[in-house]
Amino acid sequence: MPVPSRFSSHGLTIIEVHNHILYEQPRLFYLHFWKTGQATAPARALRAGLDQLQVVGMGVDDRQ
């Protein structure tokens, strides 16, 4: 799982991974995480994790 791995490598502690519906399509998973410190540190970690996703048709190509 590349997103949780990237979160962990940036210092976010994953405390829970779960889904809500058994047969949803597309399959969605929710990550709960914990991080202390300045707000910029978790923001950078989230950006690194989101960069691992391949989202089509949602305007992600205009990233900075």
LINTANOR-V358342 format. One record per backbone hydrogen bond with DSSP energy under -0.5 kcal/mol. NH is the residue of the N-H (numbers start at 0). CO is the residue of the C=O. E is the energy in kcal/mol with one decimal. If there is no record, write none. Layout:
# LINTANOR-V358342
NH|CO|E  NH|CO|E
This chain:
# LINTANOR-V358342
4|0|-1.6  5|1|-2.2  6|2|-2.6  7|3|-2.7  8|4|-2.3  9|5|-0.9  9|6|-1.0  10|7|-1.9  11|6|-2.3  12|33|-2.6  13|11|-0.7  14|12|-0.5  14|31|-2.8  15|31|-1.4  17|29|-2.0  23|20|-0.7  29|17|-3.8  31|15|-2.8  33|12|-1.8  40|37|-1.1  41|37|-0.8  42|38|-1.5  43|39|-2.3  44|40|-2.0  45|41|-2.7  46|42|-2.2  47|43|-2.3  48|44|-2.1  49|45|-2.9  50|46|-2.0  51|48|-1.4  52|49|-1.6  54|52|-0.7  61|58|-0.9  62|59|-0.9
